[in-house]
Amino acid sequence: MKKDQNYVVKVEQAISKKYGAETIQNPKGNWDQQKEEEYLDQLKRLVKQRSKKKAKSAKVEQDGVLIDKKLLNKREDRVCPVCKIYSFEIKDDLYMNRYHCCYECYIEFAQSELLRWKKGWRPNQNEIKERRLKKNN
C-alpha cells in the first residue's frame, strides 16, 4: 500500500474549502504583542477567580474536625446586641439582619419606636430587665 505524499495538503484544502482559510492557519501567524498582553491579562484574572474559589472551599478545623469553610455559618454571633440573649430561633435571623436585635426585642422595643430605633436609640439594660420581669409575671 503506497501512501499519498499529498494527503495532508488535500485534507487541508478540503478543510479550507469547507470551513474557511482561517481554520488551517498557524495560530502564531496572527499573534502580536497586544494579543499576548490581553492573553496574560485574562490568565491573571482566571488565576484570581480560581484562588477565590479555592479560598471559599478551604478546610477549617473546628472542634478537631476539618469542615469546608463555605459550610460554616457566616454569622456565628447569635447573641442579641440589645438583650444579650443567645438565639436558636430561625425567625431571629431576619430581625438580626434588619433591625440588629432578636424578635422579642423587636416586638417589645423596636416596633413601637421604629423611627428612634433606626436613628440608633436602644433601651438601657434597666428597661430591658423591667419589661422582661413584667412579661414573666
Secondary structure by P-SEA (a helix, b strand, c coil): cccccaaaaaaaaaaaaaccccccccccccccaaaaaaaaaaaaaaaaaaaaaaaaabbbbccccccccccccccccccccccccccccccaaaaaaaccccaaaaacccccaaaaaaacccccaaaaaaaaaaaac
